[in-house]
């Protein structure tokens, strides 16, 4: 069930896992760019502080007061930028948790599918081929289809084993 379906498309669990991996790669590239932005904001903060210290040594004037005011605005914008960069890192941490959940769901779906395949696939050669549409239409009404009950039982057994494994840990 982890391969491609007969229509040439990937199975849904494989698609979930692929999306999760693509998200991880994209997130890594974005985080590296955000780190560059963070470094730039830190450098701006340091330069503004150094300029402010140098201006404090110069005799007071209107130009000096104006420059100090502009440097304070630059520092304020750099502080706001650093705050927003921290927010972006928080969002990426949340995104990574969602990616991990997608990956886990994909793996669980594969486990369930493999378990169902191994327990529901007919073992006898005479029962390997599914009935044709004509066979289904000609089936007598009083012979109930047992496959749904069988599938439900297999799925219940699978989840019971998973719960037992979790409780054993």
LUMMAR-692487 format. One line per 3 residues: number of its first residue (from 1); for each residue x, z, y of N, C-alpha, C. Coordinates in pm, 1 decimal, decimal comma, always signed. Layout:
N
NUM = X:Z:Y:X:Z:Y:X:Z:Y  ...
//
This chain:
169
1 = +81,7:+0,0:-119,3:+0,0:+0,0:+0,0:+86,3:+0,0:+126,0  +216,9:+14,9:+110,9:+303,2:+16,8:+226,9:+349,4:-120,6:+268,0  +310,6:-223,2:+197,3:+349,6:-360,3:+231,2:+245,8:-426,5:+318,6
4 = +243,7:-559,9:+310,1:+147,4:-635,0:+389,2:+23,2:-660,5:+306,2  -91,3:-668,4:+371,9:-215,5:-695,3:+300,4:-224,4:-843,7:+268,1  -327,5:-878,5:+191,8:-341,5:-1019,1:+151,5:-366,0:-1110,4:+270,3
7 = -416,0:-1058,7:+379,3:-441,1:-1141,0:+497,4:-313,6:-1161,4:+579,2  -201,0:-1104,6:+534,4:-76,0:-1123,5:+606,9:-56,2:-1023,3:+718,1  -138,5:-920,5:+725,3:-124,2:-819,1:+828,5:-72,6:-691,4:+764,9
10 = -6,1:-608,9:+847,5:+42,1:-481,7:+797,2:-74,4:-387,4:+772,9  -57,6:-298,3:+676,2:-157,1:-194,6:+652,2:-157,9:-99,1:+771,4  -270,3:-37,1:+794,4:-286,0:+51,7:+910,1:-183,5:+164,5:+912,8
13 = -156,3:+233,9:+800,9:-54,0:+339,2:+807,7:+81,6:+285,8:+850,4  +118,4:+168,5:+801,0:+245,8:+108,5:+840,3:+246,1:+73,4:+988,7  +132,2:+27,8:+1039,4:+121,9:-3,0:+1181,9:+139,9:+123,3:+1265,4
16 = +78,1:+234,1:+1222,2:+92,5:+361,7:+1294,7:+238,3:+405,1:+1299,5  +305,8:+396,0:+1186,6:+446,0:+436,5:+1181,0:+531,6:+344,2:+1266,9  +504,5:+214,0:+1263,3:+580,4:+119,4:+1345,0:+559,7:+148,4:+1493,8
19 = +436,4:+174,4:+1533,0:+407,0:+207,6:+1673,4:+482,0:+333,3:+1714,3  +482,4:+433,0:+1626,4:+552,8:+557,7:+1656,4:+702,0:+531,8:+1676,9  +761,6:+448,8:+1590,8:+904,6:+418,4:+1604,9:+931,6:+338,8:+1732,4
22 = +843,5:+245,0:+1765,5:+860,2:+167,1:+1888,7:+849,2:+258,3:+2009,9  +755,7:+352,5:+2005,5:+739,4:+447,6:+2114,9:+864,9:+531,7:+2133,2  +924,8:+571,4:+2021,5:+1045,6:+653,5:+2027,6:+1158,0:+577,0:+2096,8
25 = +1176,4:+449,4:+2059,1:+1281,1:+368,4:+2121,1:+1255,6:+346,1:+2269,0  +1131,1:+317,5:+2305,2:+1096,6:+298,4:+2446,3:+1114,8:+425,8:+2525,9  +1076,7:+537,6:+2467,8:+1089,6:+666,5:+2536,0:+1236,7:+698,6:+2561,6
28 = +1322,6:+669,1:+2465,1:+1466,1:+695,7:+2483,5:+1522,6:+614,9:+2600,6  +1480,7:+489,0:+2611,2:+1529,8:+405,8:+2722,2:+1478,7:+457,5:+2856,4  +1352,7:+497,5:+2860,5:+1296,7:+548,6:+2986,4:+1364,2:+679,8:+3024,1
31 = +1386,3:+766,8:+2926,4:+1450,0:+895,8:+2955,9:+1590,9:+874,1:+3010,2  +1664,1:+778,6:+2955,2:+1799,4:+754,4:+3007,3:+1793,5:+707,7:+3152,3  +1693,3:+628,3:+3187,0:+1678,4:+584,4:+3326,3:+1637,8:+701,4:+3416,8
34 = +1550,6:+787,9:+3366,0:+1508,3:+904,8:+3444,3:+1627,4:+997,6:+3467,6  +1716,0:+1009,2:+3369,5:+1835,8:+1091,9:+3386,8:+1924,3:+1036,3:+3498,3  +1930,5:+903,5:+3509,7:+2006,9:+841,0:+3618,8:+1941,9:+876,4:+3752,8
37 = +1808,6:+870,0:+3758,3:+1736,4:+905,1:+3881,5:+1760,9:+1052,3:+3915,2  +1755,9:+1138,5:+3814,9:+1779,3:+1280,9:+3836,6:+1919,4:+1302,8:+3893,9  +2016,6:+1235,2:+3838,5:+2154,2:+1247,7:+3886,9:+2164,9:+1202,0:+4032,1
40 = +2093,5:+1095,2:+4065,9:+2095,0:+1046,4:+4204,9:+2034,2:+1149,8:+4300,1  +1922,2:+1209,4:+4260,1:+1860,9:+1312,2:+4344,2:+1953,5:+1433,1:+4361,5  +2022,4:+1472,2:+4255,8:+2116,7:+1583,8:+4265,9:+2229,2:+1550,7:+4362,5
43 = +2278,0:+1426,4:+4355,9:+2384,7:+1384,1:+4446,7:+2335,2:+1382,0:+4591,5  +2212,6:+1335,9:+4612,4:+2154,9:+1335,4:+4747,9:+2144,2:+1478,8:+4799,8  +2100,1:+1570,7:+4714,0:+2090,4:+1711,7:+4755,0:+2227,7:+1766,0:+4795,3
46 = +2330,2:+1736,4:+4715,3:+2465,0:+1784,8:+4745,7:+2518,4:+1725,4:+4875,3  +2499,5:+1594,2:+4894,8:+2547,0:+1529,3:+5017,2:+2474,3:+1582,9:+5139,9  +2344,7:+1604,8:+5130,0:+2268,1:+1659,1:+5242,8:+2317,7:+1799,4:+5277,9
49 = +2346,7:+1879,2:+5175,4:+2398,4:+2015,6:+5198,7:+2534,3:+2010,8:+5267,7  +2623,7:+1922,3:+5219,7:+2757,0:+1909,5:+5279,7:+2748,4:+1861,7:+5425,0  +2660,2:+1763,5:+5450,7:+2642,9:+1714,4:+5588,3:+2588,0:+1824,6:+5678,3
52 = +2495,8:+1901,0:+5626,4:+2437,4:+2011,5:+5704,4:+2545,1:+2113,8:+5739,7  +2634,5:+2143,4:+5644,6:+2743,8:+2237,4:+5670,7:+2840,0:+2182,0:+5775,8  +2871,4:+2053,1:+5768,8:+2960,6:+1991,7:+5867,8:+2897,9:+1992,5:+6006,5
55 = +2768,8:+1962,1:+6013,7:+2702,0:+1960,5:+6144,0:+2693,5:+2100,2:+6205,0  +2687,0:+2200,0:+6120,6:+2679,7:+2337,3:+6171,9:+2809,0:+2376,6:+6243,6  +2921,2:+2310,5:+6213,6:+3050,9:+2340,4:+6275,1:+3069,1:+2270,7:+6410,6
58 = +2984,2:+2172,0:+6437,6:+2994,6:+2095,6:+6563,2:+2914,6:+2168,4:+6671,0  +2964,9:+2161,0:+6796,8:+2890,7:+2226,4:+6907,5:+2747,7:+2171,6:+6917,2  +2653,0:+2259,5:+6946,9:+2512,0:+2218,9:+6953,4:+2487,1:+2107,4:+7055,0
61 = +2396,6:+2015,4:+7017,0:+2353,1:+1908,9:+7106,5:+2218,7:+1858,8:+7054,9  +2154,5:+1775,0:+7135,9:+2026,0:+1719,3:+7094,6:+2042,6:+1629,7:+6970,3  +2152,3:+1552,4:+6967,8:+2178,1:+1464,8:+6854,2:+2201,8:+1546,0:+6726,5
64 = +2275,7:+1656,6:+6742,0:+2302,5:+1741,6:+6627,1:+2171,6:+1800,4:+6572,5  +2084,2:+1846,3:+6659,3:+1955,9:+1902,7:+6618,3:+1871,5:+1797,0:+6546,5  +1872,0:+1675,9:+6600,6:+1797,3:+1567,1:+6537,6:+1854,3:+1532,7:+6399,2
67 = +1988,4:+1527,0:+6388,1:+2052,5:+1499,7:+6259,4:+2022,2:+1610,0:+6157,5  +2025,5:+1735,3:+6200,7:+1994,6:+1846,8:+6110,3:+1850,5:+1835,6:+6061,9  +1759,0:+1799,6:+6151,6:+1618,6:+1783,8:+6114,0:+1602,4:+1671,4:+6010,9
70 = +1671,8:+1559,2:+6032,5:+1663,6:+1447,8:+5938,4:+1726,0:+1485,0:+5803,0  +1835,7:+1559,2:+5805,1:+1898,1:+1603,1:+5680,4:+1806,9:+1698,6:+5603,6  +1736,7:+1783,6:+5676,3:+1641,5:+1874,0:+5610,4:+1528,2:+1794,9:+5545,1
73 = +1482,0:+1688,4:+5612,2:+1379,9:+1601,3:+5552,7:+1432,7:+1530,0:+5427,4  +1557,2:+1482,8:+5435,7:+1618,9:+1419,0:+5318,6:+1626,0:+1518,9:+5203,1  +1669,6:+1639,8:+5230,6:+1679,5:+1743,4:+5127,3:+1541,5:+1775,1:+5069,5
76 = +1439,5:+1779,4:+5155,2:+1303,7:+1807,2:+5108,8:+1255,3:+1696,1:+5014,8  +1281,0:+1571,1:+5051,8:+1241,2:+1459,0:+4965,6:+1319,1:+1461,0:+4833,2  +1445,9:+1496,8:+4838,9:+1525,3:+1506,6:+4715,8:+1471,7:+1618,9:+4626,7
79 = +1433,0:+1731,0:+4686,6:+1373,8:+1841,7:+4609,5:+1242,6:+1797,9:+4544,0  +1159,3:+1725,6:+4620,6:+1033,0:+1674,9:+4564,1:+1060,8:+1577,3:+4449,0  +1161,1:+1491,8:+4467,2:+1198,8:+1398,5:+4361,2:+1243,8:+1471,6:+4235,8
82 = +1324,1:+1577,2:+4251,5:+1369,0:+1655,5:+4136,1:+1250,7:+1721,9:+4066,1  +1155,6:+1771,2:+4145,3:+1035,6:+1833,4:+4087,3:+957,6:+1730,7:+4004,5  +942,5:+1609,2:+4058,1:+870,9:+1503,6:+3986,3:+946,5:+1457,4:+3862,2
85 = +1078,5:+1455,4:+3868,0:+1158,3:+1420,5:+3750,3:+1135,2:+1524,0:+3640,3  +1127,1:+1650,9:+3677,0:+1097,5:+1755,0:+3578,0:+960,5:+1731,3:+3515,3  +864,2:+1689,9:+3596,3:+731,1:+1658,7:+3545,0:+733,6:+1542,1:+3447,6
88 = +816,2:+1442,0:+3475,0:+828,8:+1326,9:+3385,4:+887,1:+1371,6:+3251,1  +987,1:+1459,6:+3255,1:+1043,7:+1509,9:+3129,6:+938,2:+1585,4:+3049,1  +852,3:+1662,1:+3116,3:+743,6:+1732,1:+3046,8:+647,5:+1632,7:+2981,8
91 = +613,6:+1525,9:+3055,3:+524,6:+1423,8:+2999,5:+587,1:+1355,0:+2878,0  +716,5:+1329,8:+2883,9:+781,6:+1266,3:+2770,0:+789,1:+1359,8:+2650,6  +801,9:+1488,6:+2675,9:+800,0:+1584,0:+2565,3:+662,9:+1581,0:+2498,2
94 = +556,5:+1575,7:+2577,4:+422,0:+1565,9:+2522,4:+404,8:+1434,7:+2446,1  +455,3:+1324,9:+2503,1:+446,1:+1193,9:+2438,3:+518,5:+1195,8:+2304,8  +630,8:+1265,5:+2296,8:+704,7:+1273,8:+2172,1:+625,0:+1349,9:+2066,5
97 = +553,1:+1452,5:+2108,3:+467,7:+1526,6:+2014,5:+358,6:+1434,6:+1960,8  +297,8:+1354,9:+2048,0:+194,1:+1260,0:+2004,8:+254,0:+1157,9:+1908,5  +374,2:+1109,5:+1937,0:+441,5:+1013,5:+1849,4:+464,2:+1074,5:+1711,6
100 = +509,2:+1199,1:+1708,5:+532,0:+1266,1:+1580,5:+401,4:+1281,5:+1502,1  +292,3:+1310,5:+1573,3:+162,1:+1322,4:+1506,9:+119,9:+1188,1:+1447,6  +140,1:+1079,0:+1522,4:+108,6:+944,7:+1470,8:+187,8:+915,2:+1344,2
103 = +313,9:+948,0:+1348,1:+399,8:+924,9:+1233,0:+350,8:+1005,9:+1112,4  +314,0:+1130,6:+1136,5:+266,3:+1217,6:+1028,6:+136,2:+1163,3:+969,3  +44,1:+1118,4:+1056,1:-82,0:+1061,1:+1007,9:-54,5:+936,9:+924,1
106 = +35,6:+852,0:+970,5:+70,9:+732,2:+895,1:+125,7:+766,6:+757,7  +215,4:+864,5:+752,0:+272,1:+904,6:+623,0:+165,3:+965,9:+532,0  +75,0:+1044,5:+589,5:-33,0:+1104,6:+509,9:-125,6:+996,3:+454,3
109 = -157,4:+896,9:+536,7:-242,2:+787,5:+488,8:-175,2:+712,7:+374,0  -46,1:+692,8:+385,7:+27,6:+626,5:+277,3:+23,3:+712,7:+151,4  +43,7:+844,8:+166,7:+37,3:+935,0:+50,7:-99,3:+928,9:-16,0
112 = -205,2:+934,0:+66,5:-340,9:+929,2:+10,9:-363,8:+796,3:-60,0  -323,8:+687,6:+3,0:-344,0:+555,4:-57,0:-267,7:+542,6:-188,7  -143,0:+588,7:-189,9:-65,2:+582,4:-313,3:-129,0:+667,2:-422,5
115 = -175,9:+784,9:-386,4:-239,2:+874,7:-483,1:-365,8:+811,8:-539,8  -447,1:+754,6:-450,7:-571,1:+689,9:-495,3:-538,2:+571,2:-584,8  -440,1:+492,5:-544,6:-402,5:+376,4:-625,6:-356,8:+419,0:-764,8
118 = -278,6:+524,1:-770,3:-227,1:+564,5:-900,9:-334,5:+628,6:-988,5  -442,6:+680,8:-927,7:-546,0:+747,1:-1006,7:-672,9:+665,7:-1026,4  -694,0:+563,4:-946,5:-816,1:+484,2:-960,7:-793,5:+345,2:-1016,9
121 = -669,8:+297,4:-1016,8:-643,1:+163,5:-1066,8:-667,6:+163,7:-1217,9  -747,3:+70,2:-1266,3:-776,2:+65,0:-1410,1:-648,6:+44,3:-1490,5  -639,6:+115,5:-1601,4:-520,0:+107,1:-1685,1:-537,8:+5,9:-1799,0
124 = -661,4:-17,0:-1842,4:-686,6:-110,3:-1951,6:-685,0:-253,7:-1900,3  -629,6:-342,6:-1976,4:-621,5:-484,0:-1938,6:-760,4:-542,7:-1914,7  -859,1:-496,8:-1992,3:-994,5:-551,5:-1979,9:-1060,0:-511,6:-1848,0
127 = -1011,8:-405,4:-1784,4:-1076,9:-358,3:-1661,8:-993,8:-384,7:-1536,8  -883,5:-456,0:-1549,3:-795,5:-478,2:-1434,0:-861,4:-564,5:-1326,9  -936,7:-665,5:-1365,7:-995,1:-757,6:-1268,3:-1128,7:-704,2:-1218,5
130 = -1148,5:-709,2:-1088,6:-1273,7:-662,4:-1029,6:-1385,2:-760,4:-1064,6  -1508,8:-711,1:-1071,4:-1619,0:-802,4:-1102,9:-1641,7:-900,7:-988,7  -1689,9:-1017,7:-1024,0:-1719,4:-1118,5:-922,6:-1850,7:-1083,5:-854,1
133 = -1882,0:-1153,8:-748,3:-2007,7:-1131,4:-677,7:-2127,1:-1151,5:-767,5  -2120,3:-1250,7:-857,2:-2231,2:-1277,4:-949,5:-2251,9:-1156,8:-1042,2  -2140,5:-1097,9:-1093,1:-2152,1:-981,9:-1180,9:-2223,8:-867,2:-1110,4
136 = -2191,8:-848,7:-984,4:-2253,5:-739,7:-908,7:-2401,8:-766,4:-889,3  -2437,4:-890,4:-856,3:-2577,8:-923,6:-833,9:-2660,1:-913,2:-962,0  -2598,1:-942,2:-1077,0:-2669,6:-938,4:-1203,7:-2671,2:-800,2:-1267,2
139 = -2605,8:-705,1:-1207,9:-2599,9:-570,2:-1262,9:-2739,2:-509,0:-1265,5  -2768,0:-435,9:-1368,5:-2899,3:-373,0:-1379,2:-2907,2:-254,6:-1283,2  -3021,9:-237,9:-1222,4:-3042,3:-133,9:-1122,6:-3024,4:+6,8:-1175,4
142 = -3056,6:+30,5:-1303,0:-3048,5:+166,6:-1354,5:-2904,0:+209,1:-1384,8  -2807,8:+115,3:-1389,5:-2667,4:+151,0:-1412,5:-2601,6:+179,2:-1277,2  -2599,5:+303,5:-1239,3:-2546,3:+342,1:-1107,7:-2396,2:+317,2:-1102,1
145 = -2350,7:+283,7:-983,9:-2208,3:+260,6:-960,9:-2138,0:+395,5:-950,4  -2041,1:+422,3:-1035,4:-1974,4:+551,3:-1040,5:-1848,2:+557,3:-954,3  -1805,2:+445,1:-896,4:-1675,6:+443,9:-829,1:-1670,6:+534,5:-706,5
148 = -1777,8:+547,8:-628,4:-1774,8:+635,4:-511,3:-1754,8:+779,6:-553,6  -1825,1:+824,1:-655,1:-1808,8:+961,6:-703,3:-1667,4:+981,5:-756,9  -1616,1:+881,1:-827,2:-1479,7:+891,2:-878,5:-1379,0:+898,9:-763,8
151 = -1397,7:+813,9:-663,6:-1306,8:+814,4:-548,6:-1313,6:+947,8:-475,7  -1433,1:+1000,8:-454,3:-1447,0:+1130,4:-387,3:-1375,8:+1240,2:-465,1  -1387,4:+1235,2:-597,4:-1322,0:+1336,6:-680,8:-1170,1:+1326,6:-670,3
154 = -1117,2:+1204,6:-669,2:-972,5:+1185,8:-659,2:-922,3:+1233,6:-523,5  -994,4:+1200,5:-417,2:-953,5:+1243,4:-282,9:-958,6:+1395,7:-273,0  -1063,2:+1457,2:-325,3:-1073,9:+1603,1:-323,2:-958,0:+1665,8:-400,4
157 = -923,4:+1606,8:-514,5:-811,4:+1657,6:-594,1:-680,4:+1646,0:-516,9  -661,2:+1534,2:-446,2:-539,8:+1514,1:-367,0:-526,7:+1622,3:-259,8  -634,9:+1644,8:-184,2:-627,4:+1743,8:-77,1:-613,9:+1885,2:-132,2
160 = -670,1:+1911,5:-248,7:-653,9:+2043,5:-310,5:-506,9:+2066,2:-345,5  -440,5:+1962,7:-396,0:-298,0:+1975,6:-427,5:-215,8:+1996,0:-300,9  -249,3:+1925,7:-194,8:-177,3:+1941,1:-66,5:-194,5:+2084,3:-16,0
163 = -316,0:+2135,5:-18,1:-340,7:+2273,3:+27,1:-263,2:+2373,5:-56,6  -259,4:+2350,9:-187,1:-187,1:+2440,3:-276,2:-37,8:+2438,2:-244,7  +14,9:+2320,7:-214,9:+157,1:+2308,8:-178,6:+185,6:+2383,2:-48,5
166 = +96,7:+2371,0:+50,2:+115,5:+2438,5:+179,1:+109,3:+2589,4:+162,5  +17,8:+2637,5:+77,9:+5,9:+2780,1:+57,6:+125,2:+2835,4:-19,0  +188,1:+2751,3:-99,9:+304,7:+2791,5:-176,6:+428,9:+2803,9:-91,1
169 = +429,1:+2741,8:+25,9:+548,2:+2743,8:+113,5:+560,0:+2871,3:+191,1
//
